[in-house]
Amino acid sequence: MSAKSIFIIVVSVLVTIILMKNTDEVQFWIFGEANIPKLAILGVMFALGFIVGALAVRPRKKVQIVKHYDEEDETAVQNPPKPTLSDEDRDYIN
């Protein structure tokens, strides 16, 4: 088992224990007073924290740099890029 798997299991067990020990109702104000179980409040807060954390850690889109080619510039045509493959590599590919 990897450390990541063990961490996920431990966090899941701790969250389950905390949620199951807090099932009594509390008076909560959401634009008016309501009796809501602590289980629901803690569950919603845990879910919101998970979603915010997942959004914060997701990979960013890489910005692609588009190089502008000037058609009037003839140096690109006069000096084509040198091939980096050796003759042996070309024979292997073909």
Order of alpha helices (4+ residues) and beta strands (2+ residues): alpha-beta-beta-alpha-alpha-alpha
